[in-house]
Amino acid sequence: MQARIAHVFPTDQVAYLMRARLMRLQEEGFSISVLCGDRGYSERLRQCGLEVVTIPFAREISPLVDIQCIWSLRAALMRGQYDIAHSHNPKGTLLGPFSAQWAGSCVVVHTVHGFLFNEHSKGLYRLAALAAERWCAFWSDHLFFQSVEDYEYAKGKVFKDSDHLHLIGNGVDERRFDRNAYSEASQIKRIELGLSENHFVVGMVTRLVREKGCIDFFAAASIICQRYEDVRFLLVGIPENTDQKDAVDAVRLSKEYGIEDKCVLLENRMDMPELYLAMDLCVLPSYREGLPRCLIEAAIMGVPTVATRIRGCKEVVVDGETGLLYSPGNINEFVKAIECLKNDDVFRKSASERGISRAKDNFTEAQVTERVAKLYRSLLPES
């Protein structure tokens, strides 16, 4: 009989971004269900062969919705008679493990996609975020980590006994993100987007929120566009609800910074491999990360990267080899890093080649799925 695994996500949109892993776990012999908030992606998940149960889920703190979520999540877990309940952050940090333990009768695991705080967090925010992570660890039987630094921090601060903390890493679907499968994509996609072969295209793939550095992206773009006529910016965004306090409006920002005619803005795209190939450089000016998937996707597609020198980004981007790192919030450093890669063809080519090799060696979905499947089997009772 197949072991039944419930994956708890705040939204079906996030679950859809991780569909490759969920589908591969089914290939490994597990029955996977997705318990999630509804953002319009549930039918797409079902088309991938996954069972979907929608529950009320607010991304930010909302006491009434959160109480409804806990009750609904507990009821769904009890009905499903799952062997393992596997939650994902950010909101799953607070609600997932607690609800699963209350439902009883299953092993409770949680993936830390990135702590709610990082090395630059301070004051009350850091204390509150740390308390939330401790709460999650208390109710979880096991914690899975994407980032080495998060994993080592949790071990050092004794979030749980070390044999209940597991490093799984993060990876992208190497079957889909295969540069050789899209031989004409760069030219075709650029024509579709109104970009020429002579443009130097700086891309960013992100959730449209402040903490991802979206405002920094437009600030740097404004400076670059004043210096170089041949540079264009491509932002592929995942929009958030307008009631989320740190959501940003990319169209408004492009106008505010005076680059609307130099910037292509896209949302919710399904053609990401081709879009990466339309870029010369991929940037991530983020302030908090776990192990950023977009940087891995860019690297495996042969696109050099520029990112902030923070936890997670430092694990993907090897400074001076596969790309460049800079201090978060420092727009001048950000601009210099973009200029460095734009003006150095030799470095850009070597960074591309090294990035592909590093991503294939360390960050594929096949590797991560194998680790997760092995952990699942070790946590299930012997039949």
N, C-alpha and C positions, 0 to 999 in steps of 0.2 A: 504493500500500500504506500502511495506517495505521501511524503511528509508535507503538511500544509503550512505555508509560511505567509503571514500577513505583513505586508509592507505599509507602514503608516507615513503618509506624506501630507504636508499642509495643503498642497494643491495638486490636482491632476496634471497641471502644466509641468511642475517639477518632476513628477513621476514619469511623464512622457520624455523628458530630457534624459532620464535614466533607463529608458525602455530596453536598451540593448542588454544591460546587465540582468534585468528582470526576465527577459526572454531567454538569455543564456542559462539562467538558473533553472528555468523550466526544461531546457535541453539536458541539464544535469540530473533531471529526475524529480525536481521539487514542484509542487503545485503552488503557484504564486497568486495571491490576491492583493489588490491595491485598495487600501482604505484611505480616502483623501477628500479634500475640499473640491468643489466643482468650479472649474474655470473654463469649461468648454472643451476639454481634451479627453473626456471619459470614453467617448465612442472610438477615438483613435487608439486608445489603450486596448479596448476590447477587440479592435481589428488586429492587434498584435497578439491575440490569443490570451489576454490576461483578464481575469475576473476583476471587476471594479465595484466597490461599494462606496457611494458618496456619503459624506457626513458634513455637518456644519463646521467650518474651520476658518477662523479669522487669523490673518497673518500676524497682526499686532495684538496687544493685550486688549481684550474686549470681554469683560466679566460675564455678561449674559451669554454671549455666543460660546465662550470657553466652557461654561457649565454645560450648555447643550452638547458641546463637542465631547466632553468627558463621558456624559451619559450615553451618547450615541456610539462612541468608540467602544466603551465597555460592552454595550449590548451587541455590537457587531462582532467583537472578538469572542464573546460567549457563544453566539449563534454559529460562528464559523468553526469552532472547536479546533483552533490552530495549534500546531506544535510549537511554533516560534512566532512571536510578535516582534517585528523589526521596525523601529521608528527612525525617522530622519529629522535633522534640525533644519531651520531654526525653531519653529513653533513646536515641533515634535519633542524638543528638549523638555519643555514644561509639561506637556499633556500626555505624550505617548507612553513612556515607561510607567508612570503612575496609573494611568487607565488600564494598561495591560496587567499590571500586578493586581489591581482591583478585580479585574475579570477572572484572574486565577488560571491555573492548570496549564500554563505554557511557559516556555523559556522566554525571557524578555531581553532583547538586545537593542542597542542604539548605535547608529553611526554618527560620529562627530564629524560633520563635513567641514567644520571650522569652528573653533570656540567663539562664543559671542563677544569675547574680548581679544585683544592682541597685545603685543609688547608696548604699544603706544597708548593703550587705554589707561585712564587715570580716574581717581576720585570715586564718587558715588556710582558712576556708571560701571566701572571695573568691579566694584564690590557687588553690585546687583547682578552683573553678568556672571561673575564667579559663583555667586550663590545659586544661580539658575543651573550652572553646569554641575555643581555639587548635588543639587536636588535630583538632576537627571541621573547622575552616577549612583546615588543612593537607591533609586527605584529600578535601575537596570541590573540584570544579572551579569551582563557582559557589555563592554564598550568596544566598538570598532573605530579605528582612526584612519583618516586619509593622510594626514600630515605627520611626518616624523617628529617635528617639533611639538605638535599637540600631544602626541603619544608620549614623548619623553617628559613633557611637563606633567601630564597626568600620573605617570609613574613616580616622578620625583615628589609630587605633592600627595601621593598615595590616595588617588581618587577611589581606587579599589585595589584588592590584592593583584599583584602583577600578572598572575595567570588568568585574570578576568579582563585584562586589557590587551587588545590585539591590533596590530598594524596591518591594514589591508591595502593602503595606498589608494590611488585613483587612476582611472584609465579611460581611454576613448575607444570606440568601436573601430578597430583597425581594419575590419572588413569594409566598412563604409568610408572611413577616412584613409583612402589609399590614393595617393597622388597620381599613380600610374593609370588609374581608372578614369581619369578626367583629362585626357591629353589636350583637348581643345577648349577646356573650360575657361581658362583665363581670358582669352580673346573674346569668346562668346559672351561671357558674363560682363565684361567691361563695356562691350557695345550695348548690351541690354540696359546697363546702368548709366549710360551716357559718359563713360570714361574712355580715354584714348590710351593707346599703347605707350605714349610718351608721358603720361601722368605718373607721378610717384604717389601711390595710394597708401595712406595710413589708415588702418582699420581698427575697430574696437567692437567686441562682442560682449554684451553685458546686460544685466538687469538695470532698468532705468531708475536708479536710486543714487542718492548722494554718496553713500559710503563706497560705491564702486568707482568713484572719481569722475563721474560724468561731467561735472562742472569744470574740473581740471582739464579734461579732454578738450572742451570747447575753448578754454582760456589758452591752452597751448596751440590749438589749431589757429586761433586768431593771430597769434604772433608769427607762426610759420607761414601763414598765407600772406602776411605783409612782406615777408622776405623772399618767398619763392612763388613764382607764377605757376609752376608745373605741379604743385602738390595739391592733392585732393584728399578729403577725409570721408571715410565710410563708417557709419555707426549702425550696427545691427543690434537692435534693442529688444529686450523682453519687458514690456510695459507692466507697471504695477497699478493697482487700483488707485484712483485719484484721492481716496481718503487715507492712503498711507502717507504718513507725515514726511518721509524722506524721498517720496517719488519726485521725479523731475520730468519736465516737458521738453523733449529734445528739439522740437520745432521752435519753441519759444527761445531756447538757449541759442540755437543757430542764428536766429535773427538778432538776439541781444548782443551776440559777439560779432555780428556783421559778416558771417561766412555762409549764409544760406545758399549762395550760388557756388560755393566751393565744397559743399558737404552733402553727401547722399545719406538719407535717413531711411532705414528699413526697420520693420517690426515683425517678430514671430515668423522668421523664415525657416523653411524646411530644406533649403538648398545650401547648407552651410559648407560642405566640402568645396563646392564651386565658388562660393563667396570668398573663402580664404585664398583661393588661387587668384582672385582678382586683386589681392592685396600685395604690396611690397613689404609691408611691415605691420605687425599687430601689436597694439599697446593695451596695457591694463593699469591705469593709475589708481588702483584700489587702495582703500585704507584697512580692509579686513578681508582675509581669505582663509579657506581651508587648504585645498590643493586645487588651484583654478583650472577647470576643465578647458576653458577657452585657450589658455596658453599652451596646453598639451595638444589640443586640436590644431592650433596654428603651427606648432613645431612639427608635428607628424606630417603636415601638408607642406612642409618646407618653407614656412614663413618665419623670418627672424622676429624676435619679440623685445619689447621694452616694457618693464613693469616696475612697480614700487619694491623697495628693499624691505619687505615684510615677510612674516611667517607665511609659508605656502608658496608665494611667488619665488622665494629664494631656492626652493626645492626643485622648481621646474626650470627656471632660467639660470644658466651658469653665466655669471657676469663676465663679459669679455670673450665668451666662447659661443654661446647660442643666442646671445642678445646682450642687453644692458639693463642694469638696475639703477634706480635713483631714489632719493629720499622722498617719502610720501609728502605731498603738499607743496613740494618745491618746483614751481612751474619753470623756473630758469633751467634747472637740471633736466627736467622733462624735455624741454625744447632742445637742449644740447644733445641729449641722447638720440632724439629723432633725427637731428641734423647729422650726427655722427654716422648713423646707418644710411641715411640718404646719400651722403657724400663719399662713402667708402664702399665701392662696389666689391672689392676683394673681401672685406670683412663680412659684408652682407651675404656673399656667396658661401663663405666658410661657415657662418652662423647657421645658414639654411641647412647645409649638409650635416653639421654636428647636431642640430636640433632634431632632424629626422632620425638619426642614429640613436640619440639619447631617448627619444620618445618611444621608439620601437623596443628598446632594451628595458625600459622601466615603467612605461605608462600605457599599457594596452588593457582593454577590457578582458581579454582572455586571461591575463595574469591575475587581475583582481577577482574575477568570477571564480577562478580556481581556488583562491585563498578563502573566499566567502563560503563556497560549497564545502570545502574541507572543514571549516569551523562549524558550519551547520551540522555536519555529520558527527562531529565530536560532541556536540551539545545534545543531540537526540538520544533518547534511551535505546539501548541495544534491543533489537527485536528477537 
